[in-house]
Amino acid sequence: MSDAPARDASVVAALDNTGKVAILNAPFPDHGGDFLFLPGGRREDGEDALTCAKRELKEEAGVTAASWTALGNYAMTLASTARIHLFLAQNLTLGPQELTDNEQDFKLDWWPLNSALDAAEHGHFLLPAGPLTLLLTARRVH
């Protein structure tokens, strides 16, 4: 067990002007197949939650945003002091993905928000932060 401090993470719902959200898909063989998720990840040294969210969105989706809304932060697990910070990104500019070596299988698609919520309801997301971010986004924009 490591004595390193727990690192917070950020997750982003990037919503374009047509109401579509950036969704990533990748294989997770240890969990039984392909799953959906939103751009996000753990903070790097010196980053705050928003800086982390901006970096992860640019790397994983190739997207920058002019408008950011914090949607709250939550404990990741009871066993860790790390928090997960959720964001809505709007007024988007699209560019190429900047995937790391570990992210080469990440496939980006744009889904209508309601379709993404349906996928979350049917268990197609691996981690709970994505569905929660989508739900909070829907409450903000509808």
Biotite code that builds the C-alpha atoms (Angstrom):
import biotite.structure as struc

atoms = struc.array([
    struc.Atom([0.000, 0.000, 0.000], chain_id="A", res_id=1, res_name="MET", atom_name="CA", element="C"),
    struc.Atom([1.345, 3.398, -0.991], chain_id="A", res_id=2, res_name="SER", atom_name="CA", element="C"),
    struc.Atom([1.701, 6.350, 1.353], chain_id="A", res_id=3, res_name="ASP", atom_name="CA", element="C"),
    struc.Atom([1.229, 8.739, -1.584], chain_id="A", res_id=4, res_name="ALA", atom_name="CA", element="C"),
    struc.Atom([-1.628, 11.202, -1.078], chain_id="A", res_id=5, res_name="PRO", atom_name="CA", element="C"),
    struc.Atom([-4.860, 10.437, -2.894], chain_id="A", res_id=6, res_name="ALA", atom_name="CA", element="C"),
    struc.Atom([-5.170, 12.414, -6.124], chain_id="A", res_id=7, res_name="ARG", atom_name="CA", element="C"),
    struc.Atom([-8.428, 14.111, -7.012], chain_id="A", res_id=8, res_name="ASP", atom_name="CA", element="C"),
    struc.Atom([-9.879, 13.681, -10.491], chain_id="A", res_id=9, res_name="ALA", atom_name="CA", element="C"),
    struc.Atom([-12.103, 15.607, -12.877], chain_id="A", res_id=10, res_name="SER", atom_name="CA", element="C"),
    struc.Atom([-14.801, 14.455, -15.324], chain_id="A", res_id=11, res_name="VAL", atom_name="CA", element="C"),
    struc.Atom([-16.296, 16.594, -18.098], chain_id="A", res_id=12, res_name="VAL", atom_name="CA", element="C"),
    struc.Atom([-19.556, 16.615, -20.029], chain_id="A", res_id=13, res_name="ALA", atom_name="CA", element="C"),
    struc.Atom([-18.637, 18.547, -23.188], chain_id="A", res_id=14, res_name="ALA", atom_name="CA", element="C"),
    struc.Atom([-21.931, 19.697, -24.700], chain_id="A", res_id=15, res_name="LEU", atom_name="CA", element="C"),
    struc.Atom([-21.955, 21.178, -28.220], chain_id="A", res_id=16, res_name="ASP", atom_name="CA", element="C"),
    struc.Atom([-24.423, 23.745, -29.541], chain_id="A", res_id=17, res_name="ASN", atom_name="CA", element="C"),
    struc.Atom([-26.641, 20.998, -31.022], chain_id="A", res_id=18, res_name="THR", atom_name="CA", element="C"),
    struc.Atom([-27.115, 19.271, -27.650], chain_id="A", res_id=19, res_name="GLY", atom_name="CA", element="C"),
    struc.Atom([-24.654, 16.445, -28.281], chain_id="A", res_id=20, res_name="LYS", atom_name="CA", element="C"),
    struc.Atom([-22.131, 15.323, -25.687], chain_id="A", res_id=21, res_name="VAL", atom_name="CA", element="C"),
    struc.Atom([-18.626, 13.913, -26.211], chain_id="A", res_id=22, res_name="ALA", atom_name="CA", element="C"),
    struc.Atom([-18.654, 10.208, -25.329], chain_id="A", res_id=23, res_name="ILE", atom_name="CA", element="C"),
    struc.Atom([-15.626, 7.948, -25.302], chain_id="A", res_id=24, res_name="LEU", atom_name="CA", element="C"),
    struc.Atom([-15.693, 4.190, -25.840], chain_id="A", res_id=25, res_name="ASN", atom_name="CA", element="C"),
    struc.Atom([-12.878, 1.752, -25.110], chain_id="A", res_id=26, res_name="ALA", atom_name="CA", element="C"),
    struc.Atom([-12.323, -1.906, -24.301], chain_id="A", res_id=27, res_name="PRO", atom_name="CA", element="C"),
    struc.Atom([-11.885, -2.811, -20.639], chain_id="A", res_id=28, res_name="PHE", atom_name="CA", element="C"),
    struc.Atom([-11.254, -6.580, -20.813], chain_id="A", res_id=29, res_name="PRO", atom_name="CA", element="C"),
    struc.Atom([-10.903, -6.930, -17.032], chain_id="A", res_id=30, res_name="ASP", atom_name="CA", element="C"),
    struc.Atom([-14.497, -5.697, -16.736], chain_id="A", res_id=31, res_name="HIS", atom_name="CA", element="C"),
    struc.Atom([-15.940, -7.793, -19.550], chain_id="A", res_id=32, res_name="GLY", atom_name="CA", element="C"),
    struc.Atom([-15.988, -5.661, -22.672], chain_id="A", res_id=33, res_name="GLY", atom_name="CA", element="C"),
    struc.Atom([-16.302, -2.197, -24.156], chain_id="A", res_id=34, res_name="ASP", atom_name="CA", element="C"),
    struc.Atom([-17.687, 0.622, -22.029], chain_id="A", res_id=35, res_name="PHE", atom_name="CA", element="C"),
    struc.Atom([-18.589, 4.270, -22.396], chain_id="A", res_id=36, res_name="LEU", atom_name="CA", element="C"),
    struc.Atom([-17.121, 7.080, -20.342], chain_id="A", res_id=37, res_name="PHE", atom_name="CA", element="C"),
    struc.Atom([-16.700, 10.848, -20.344], chain_id="A", res_id=38, res_name="LEU", atom_name="CA", element="C"),
    struc.Atom([-13.364, 12.622, -20.705], chain_id="A", res_id=39, res_name="PRO", atom_name="CA", element="C"),
    struc.Atom([-11.583, 12.878, -17.399], chain_id="A", res_id=40, res_name="GLY", atom_name="CA", element="C"),
    struc.Atom([-8.829, 11.619, -15.181], chain_id="A", res_id=41, res_name="GLY", atom_name="CA", element="C"),
    struc.Atom([-6.633, 12.245, -12.179], chain_id="A", res_id=42, res_name="ARG", atom_name="CA", element="C"),
    struc.Atom([-4.920, 15.526, -11.429], chain_id="A", res_id=43, res_name="ARG", atom_name="CA", element="C"),
    struc.Atom([-1.274, 15.977, -12.253], chain_id="A", res_id=44, res_name="GLU", atom_name="CA", element="C"),
    struc.Atom([1.087, 17.734, -9.840], chain_id="A", res_id=45, res_name="ASP", atom_name="CA", element="C"),
    struc.Atom([0.214, 21.394, -9.442], chain_id="A", res_id=46, res_name="GLY", atom_name="CA", element="C"),
    struc.Atom([-3.199, 21.181, -11.128], chain_id="A", res_id=47, res_name="GLU", atom_name="CA", element="C"),
    struc.Atom([-6.470, 22.339, -9.672], chain_id="A", res_id=48, res_name="ASP", atom_name="CA", element="C"),
    struc.Atom([-9.731, 20.613, -10.610], chain_id="A", res_id=49, res_name="ALA", atom_name="CA", element="C"),
    struc.Atom([-10.583, 22.923, -13.517], chain_id="A", res_id=50, res_name="LEU", atom_name="CA", element="C"),
    struc.Atom([-7.079, 22.794, -15.005], chain_id="A", res_id=51, res_name="THR", atom_name="CA", element="C"),
    struc.Atom([-7.244, 19.002, -14.846], chain_id="A", res_id=52, res_name="CYS", atom_name="CA", element="C"),
    struc.Atom([-10.665, 19.009, -16.550], chain_id="A", res_id=53, res_name="ALA", atom_name="CA", element="C"),
    struc.Atom([-9.413, 21.270, -19.344], chain_id="A", res_id=54, res_name="LYS", atom_name="CA", element="C"),
    struc.Atom([-6.318, 19.118, -19.931], chain_id="A", res_id=55, res_name="ARG", atom_name="CA", element="C"),
    struc.Atom([-8.249, 15.846, -19.946], chain_id="A", res_id=56, res_name="GLU", atom_name="CA", element="C"),
    struc.Atom([-10.904, 17.204, -22.333], chain_id="A", res_id=57, res_name="LEU", atom_name="CA", element="C"),
    struc.Atom([-8.240, 18.422, -24.766], chain_id="A", res_id=58, res_name="LYS", atom_name="CA", element="C"),
    struc.Atom([-6.224, 15.196, -24.603], chain_id="A", res_id=59, res_name="GLU", atom_name="CA", element="C"),
    struc.Atom([-9.046, 12.664, -24.722], chain_id="A", res_id=60, res_name="GLU", atom_name="CA", element="C"),
    struc.Atom([-11.554, 14.484, -26.964], chain_id="A", res_id=61, res_name="ALA", atom_name="CA", element="C"),
    struc.Atom([-9.494, 17.174, -28.717], chain_id="A", res_id=62, res_name="GLY", atom_name="CA", element="C"),
    struc.Atom([-11.909, 19.778, -27.370], chain_id="A", res_id=63, res_name="VAL", atom_name="CA", element="C"),
    struc.Atom([-11.402, 23.160, -25.745], chain_id="A", res_id=64, res_name="THR", atom_name="CA", element="C"),
    struc.Atom([-14.254, 25.110, -24.186], chain_id="A", res_id=65, res_name="ALA", atom_name="CA", element="C"),
    struc.Atom([-14.893, 28.797, -23.558], chain_id="A", res_id=66, res_name="ALA", atom_name="CA", element="C"),
    struc.Atom([-17.555, 28.189, -20.890], chain_id="A", res_id=67, res_name="SER", atom_name="CA", element="C"),
    struc.Atom([-17.176, 26.001, -17.787], chain_id="A", res_id=68, res_name="TRP", atom_name="CA", element="C"),
    struc.Atom([-19.705, 25.169, -15.080], chain_id="A", res_id=69, res_name="THR", atom_name="CA", element="C"),
    struc.Atom([-18.756, 23.277, -11.918], chain_id="A", res_id=70, res_name="ALA", atom_name="CA", element="C"),
    struc.Atom([-21.356, 20.593, -11.158], chain_id="A", res_id=71, res_name="LEU", atom_name="CA", element="C"),
    struc.Atom([-20.057, 19.605, -7.720], chain_id="A", res_id=72, res_name="GLY", atom_name="CA", element="C"),
    struc.Atom([-17.492, 17.269, -6.239], chain_id="A", res_id=73, res_name="ASN", atom_name="CA", element="C"),
    struc.Atom([-17.910, 13.930, -4.563], chain_id="A", res_id=74, res_name="TYR", atom_name="CA", element="C"),
    struc.Atom([-15.909, 11.291, -2.729], chain_id="A", res_id=75, res_name="ALA", atom_name="CA", element="C"),
    struc.Atom([-14.565, 8.649, -5.104], chain_id="A", res_id=76, res_name="MET", atom_name="CA", element="C"),
    struc.Atom([-14.832, 5.843, -2.569], chain_id="A", res_id=77, res_name="THR", atom_name="CA", element="C"),
    struc.Atom([-15.169, 5.493, 1.182], chain_id="A", res_id=78, res_name="LEU", atom_name="CA", element="C"),
    struc.Atom([-11.624, 4.123, 1.272], chain_id="A", res_id=79, res_name="ALA", atom_name="CA", element="C"),
    struc.Atom([-10.024, 7.267, -0.157], chain_id="A", res_id=80, res_name="SER", atom_name="CA", element="C"),
    struc.Atom([-9.948, 10.966, 0.624], chain_id="A", res_id=81, res_name="THR", atom_name="CA", element="C"),
    struc.Atom([-9.769, 11.778, -3.117], chain_id="A", res_id=82, res_name="ALA", atom_name="CA", element="C"),
    struc.Atom([-12.607, 13.779, -4.633], chain_id="A", res_id=83, res_name="ARG", atom_name="CA", element="C"),
    struc.Atom([-14.014, 13.691, -8.146], chain_id="A", res_id=84, res_name="ILE", atom_name="CA", element="C"),
    struc.Atom([-14.909, 17.090, -9.597], chain_id="A", res_id=85, res_name="HIS", atom_name="CA", element="C"),
    struc.Atom([-17.630, 17.236, -12.257], chain_id="A", res_id=86, res_name="LEU", atom_name="CA", element="C"),
    struc.Atom([-17.872, 19.888, -14.970], chain_id="A", res_id=87, res_name="PHE", atom_name="CA", element="C"),
    struc.Atom([-20.046, 20.982, -17.868], chain_id="A", res_id=88, res_name="LEU", atom_name="CA", element="C"),
    struc.Atom([-18.055, 22.445, -20.790], chain_id="A", res_id=89, res_name="ALA", atom_name="CA", element="C"),
    struc.Atom([-19.813, 24.513, -23.485], chain_id="A", res_id=90, res_name="GLN", atom_name="CA", element="C"),
    struc.Atom([-18.948, 26.860, -26.355], chain_id="A", res_id=91, res_name="ASN", atom_name="CA", element="C"),
    struc.Atom([-16.635, 24.213, -27.750], chain_id="A", res_id=92, res_name="LEU", atom_name="CA", element="C"),
    struc.Atom([-13.813, 24.303, -30.248], chain_id="A", res_id=93, res_name="THR", atom_name="CA", element="C"),
    struc.Atom([-13.003, 20.937, -31.825], chain_id="A", res_id=94, res_name="LEU", atom_name="CA", element="C"),
    struc.Atom([-9.536, 19.689, -32.656], chain_id="A", res_id=95, res_name="GLY", atom_name="CA", element="C"),
    struc.Atom([-7.614, 16.420, -32.807], chain_id="A", res_id=96, res_name="PRO", atom_name="CA", element="C"),
    struc.Atom([-7.416, 14.033, -29.877], chain_id="A", res_id=97, res_name="GLN", atom_name="CA", element="C"),
    struc.Atom([-4.045, 14.035, -28.094], chain_id="A", res_id=98, res_name="GLU", atom_name="CA", element="C"),
    struc.Atom([-4.164, 10.519, -26.670], chain_id="A", res_id=99, res_name="LEU", atom_name="CA", element="C"),
    struc.Atom([-1.420, 9.146, -24.454], chain_id="A", res_id=100, res_name="THR", atom_name="CA", element="C"),
    struc.Atom([0.027, 5.683, -25.051], chain_id="A", res_id=101, res_name="ASP", atom_name="CA", element="C"),
    struc.Atom([-2.485, 4.227, -22.564], chain_id="A", res_id=102, res_name="ASN", atom_name="CA", element="C"),
    struc.Atom([-5.421, 5.895, -24.357], chain_id="A", res_id=103, res_name="GLU", atom_name="CA", element="C"),
    struc.Atom([-4.869, 4.759, -27.955], chain_id="A", res_id=104, res_name="GLN", atom_name="CA", element="C"),
    struc.Atom([-8.042, 2.616, -27.900], chain_id="A", res_id=105, res_name="ASP", atom_name="CA", element="C"),
    struc.Atom([-10.276, 5.579, -26.931], chain_id="A", res_id=106, res_name="PHE", atom_name="CA", element="C"),
    struc.Atom([-12.878, 6.202, -29.642], chain_id="A", res_id=107, res_name="LYS", atom_name="CA", element="C"),
    struc.Atom([-14.708, 9.539, -29.600], chain_id="A", res_id=108, res_name="LEU", atom_name="CA", element="C"),
    struc.Atom([-18.306, 9.998, -30.697], chain_id="A", res_id=109, res_name="ASP", atom_name="CA", element="C"),
    struc.Atom([-20.967, 12.675, -30.181], chain_id="A", res_id=110, res_name="TRP", atom_name="CA", element="C"),
    struc.Atom([-24.272, 11.521, -28.712], chain_id="A", res_id=111, res_name="TRP", atom_name="CA", element="C"),
    struc.Atom([-27.534, 13.358, -28.105], chain_id="A", res_id=112, res_name="PRO", atom_name="CA", element="C"),
    struc.Atom([-27.662, 14.000, -24.356], chain_id="A", res_id=113, res_name="LEU", atom_name="CA", element="C"),
    struc.Atom([-30.836, 11.933, -23.930], chain_id="A", res_id=114, res_name="ASN", atom_name="CA", element="C"),
    struc.Atom([-29.236, 8.962, -25.730], chain_id="A", res_id=115, res_name="SER", atom_name="CA", element="C"),
    struc.Atom([-26.209, 9.204, -23.425], chain_id="A", res_id=116, res_name="ALA", atom_name="CA", element="C"),
    struc.Atom([-28.542, 9.219, -20.422], chain_id="A", res_id=117, res_name="LEU", atom_name="CA", element="C"),
    struc.Atom([-30.315, 6.131, -21.804], chain_id="A", res_id=118, res_name="ASP", atom_name="CA", element="C"),
    struc.Atom([-26.941, 4.378, -22.164], chain_id="A", res_id=119, res_name="ALA", atom_name="CA", element="C"),
    struc.Atom([-26.133, 5.267, -18.567], chain_id="A", res_id=120, res_name="ALA", atom_name="CA", element="C"),
    struc.Atom([-29.487, 3.888, -17.414], chain_id="A", res_id=121, res_name="GLU", atom_name="CA", element="C"),
    struc.Atom([-28.717, 0.604, -19.166], chain_id="A", res_id=122, res_name="HIS", atom_name="CA", element="C"),
    struc.Atom([-25.308, 0.152, -17.547], chain_id="A", res_id=123, res_name="GLY", atom_name="CA", element="C"),
    struc.Atom([-23.091, 0.988, -20.524], chain_id="A", res_id=124, res_name="HIS", atom_name="CA", element="C"),
    struc.Atom([-20.783, 3.228, -18.457], chain_id="A", res_id=125, res_name="PHE", atom_name="CA", element="C"),
    struc.Atom([-17.986, 1.596, -16.487], chain_id="A", res_id=126, res_name="LEU", atom_name="CA", element="C"),
    struc.Atom([-17.663, 4.230, -13.755], chain_id="A", res_id=127, res_name="LEU", atom_name="CA", element="C"),
    struc.Atom([-20.435, 6.167, -11.961], chain_id="A", res_id=128, res_name="PRO", atom_name="CA", element="C"),
    struc.Atom([-18.972, 9.672, -12.394], chain_id="A", res_id=129, res_name="ALA", atom_name="CA", element="C"),
    struc.Atom([-19.960, 9.797, -16.075], chain_id="A", res_id=130, res_name="GLY", atom_name="CA", element="C"),
    struc.Atom([-23.652, 9.074, -15.538], chain_id="A", res_id=131, res_name="PRO", atom_name="CA", element="C"),
    struc.Atom([-23.777, 11.483, -12.596], chain_id="A", res_id=132, res_name="LEU", atom_name="CA", element="C"),
    struc.Atom([-22.152, 14.215, -14.708], chain_id="A", res_id=133, res_name="THR", atom_name="CA", element="C"),
    struc.Atom([-24.665, 13.574, -17.505], chain_id="A", res_id=134, res_name="LEU", atom_name="CA", element="C"),
    struc.Atom([-27.591, 13.728, -15.093], chain_id="A", res_id=135, res_name="LEU", atom_name="CA", element="C"),
    struc.Atom([-26.395, 16.998, -13.567], chain_id="A", res_id=136, res_name="LEU", atom_name="CA", element="C"),
    struc.Atom([-25.769, 18.395, -17.055], chain_id="A", res_id=137, res_name="THR", atom_name="CA", element="C"),
    struc.Atom([-29.305, 17.505, -18.142], chain_id="A", res_id=138, res_name="ALA", atom_name="CA", element="C"),
    struc.Atom([-30.714, 19.293, -15.098], chain_id="A", res_id=139, res_name="ARG", atom_name="CA", element="C"),
    struc.Atom([-28.738, 22.421, -16.038], chain_id="A", res_id=140, res_name="ARG", atom_name="CA", element="C"),
    struc.Atom([-29.707, 22.575, -19.699], chain_id="A", res_id=141, res_name="VAL", atom_name="CA", element="C"),
    struc.Atom([-33.315, 21.302, -19.700], chain_id="A", res_id=142, res_name="HIS", atom_name="CA", element="C"),
])
